[in-house]
Amino acid sequence: METIQLYKQDAYHKTFKATVLQCEKEKEYYQIVLDQTAFFPEGGGQYGDRGFLDEVIVFDTQIKDGVVYHKTKEPIEEGREVIGTIDWERRYCFMQNHSAEHMMSGFVHRHYGYQNVGFHLGEEEMTMDFDGILTMEQLLTLEKEVNEAIWENREVIVSYPTKEELETIEYRSKKEIEGDMRIVTIDGVDCCACCAPHVQKTGEIGLAKVISVQKNKTGVRVTMLAGRWALQDYGKKQEEVHEISKMLSAKVGEVAKTVAKLKEEKEKLEYELVALRLQMIQQKAEQTPIVDGIACMETEGLSGKEVREVCNCLMEKAEIGVVLNRKEKDEEEFQYSIGSKEQDVRKISILLKEQLSGRGGGQPKMIQGTAVGTKEQVEKVLMDWREQRDD
């Protein structure tokens, strides 16, 4: 026998009386069936309700073939009359957000013709997937339109039209629905098939705020908050901005401007630091001795660009310039840059691969890569290369 679904009759049922018809153990929990319930079961992208049956916690609600199953950790004897209590704060947040989703989806469909092809109402946020591209700028314009309609306190109407009546109604639906069709209409905004509870008036939503948008398959995924969630998000971000303003000794309204100025100063200092660092490295390169036409310099912690710059300096003073750069002083692996203005050095990378587990390559005048070994082992590789070249 199907469960009488009180939430369809009145979404504002917070408590109700019911009789336990069935209680079956399923793995580590129990599934309780009542003759009637105000608990909304998971469906339409929305989680099932939570709450209590007397003192027993209901942690999830599911539906199958019209029968609603209340999941609990404790059994309740069959035939017992219980009082069901919905976790109303959670349910009402879901109602606010789900109604706001209908409004956003309705306006997106009206202005751009896109369909909502995926909806998820989680515990802290909701996401909507649309089958077309929307920019944040476009979404913020839509957000304004949604909020204007919210503040106009428009009526939200639930109806069950006949098959004949449905043929005269233009409504949105993510999938084909069998049986009685439940239509949720928001006056002048949206008309959509939906099984979930909604607010009675849009004014109950209070506020809707788009949080982010990202590419998703051929369309976009939009994250939005409404009602209590939007207020909580605003409060959290306001608190963070106040903390940042304290750290920066800046007014709340000037935080972004102050951060931009600090970023500019930081980039300037970093540029000056890189220039000074490169100057010091070049001075060290000039002091590197030349042995048999090779100037070999060991460094640590340099960037790839700095390694190339040092190699260029060494190439100016010696036949072969060699830089061996390690992340840390005692690390065996090193990054190398070897160059010459006169010689083709590409075969050196082959010898490094054979003798020192080298990886890399490059152009005739400069090679780059990594290898494992000591300075002395690299110098031996260079000697072997010279012998092969001279043969």
Steps between C-alpha positions, in 0.01 A plus 500: 500500500636841404585745777276805537741785419396792719773729363315504169188628672681752717875567487480670840418185699764504775347229721244228434354180646543167324485126553798271440402246236837335451847495659769296330871474573721589203875455558589739787172690507122458501248599234171618646182537297214716631142528384565871434799732519608861467861391437600581143698209348807557287408599146521770237861583591413556868603292804237328712376660822641430845337525840340279766234233542431556871854491644647286217723690255413480129826560312370453144176452305457310175207400278437195283180417314312764698612363839705738716778340710629679811853387584586473870765341721232364739191286439142606573239232553237457232155633588635771727374855457783752477543874470720599208704820524679647199841668531322818397798735475666266250177437308414870479850578366438237233162658417654846470783380277290268284248778432786739415639239259166489317511878466855510365433209261180669384675827418791320331254310282303816421800715401738242350289192424732274703374200694592407855644152437633432849412618849652414836386640833766407754537573869666839454455605137313425181621465144319528167627365169390682186549376144642830375770749588432779751753754624513631856392839368189345344426303817525810718243670276276194540567501875367855520187395314451202734531719808259759362243221456576371853432842653177531306382207716347309212279198563634146458220270385503118505251329269416157361365563147329229301659356187274719290590812700872423470475522123408868538777582751858595409719359776859390557589139587841331522357156422185317399274452803249219532180522703361818653687808388579752775557848360661781699417843359663822614284782374659665197832323554493124446286191450670168568421138585638430849439261790667705777357736765517874426427827679152651462620849409831603340553759775579212737820436303633840606812506284671305221871533421706348218830378646687358201478368144722246329510318166318168509492279190334715231347744749563640846454405864369782716528503878240710676383556858164626622323584824679411822796354310554825310485700824746265672737523203480880508571503874800269462650706218434825684685362803794399279512845337501665846790276608695583184430871546647481851813324376544758224403797718257596226134596496260217410396676181865545392629145552516413129676827418753442779567142390551615140757757621681238711504262202654770283766575763573129543548451125736799489707364790509154342626652174771689685591188697532291184719767343730514807510121523594472133768762542654303788486177299665667201779630724550146630502371142772749407712363786453137393836357384547359150654153487587357158258746337214403732343734758291281732295666775290332771193683633192426706141622503512685167204523263521357149535851358785581741682178409489598131620855576799369697584257220497787250746690723734200517480452121632855456826415677558132422470253215244301702276645770350258753249568779402228747209619712360302793184577696696435818874481559521127582247382241635253244276603210586823326367716221757575234554753227800448271583730211765608254524773239733287289413134554190280446431374850198276431701177530585592860135441596525148353807425715329644809205269434733197467723575800299715743131413439464824310179631347485794263624644173504824310657696215853473359623793712325412829352193668294480818367224720555306822746234610632332815862522610791719612684784333797270445281243321363771271853616422588141405202491264631819338844345458344191339304727265818683399683175432214376278483834324874507429516137374 
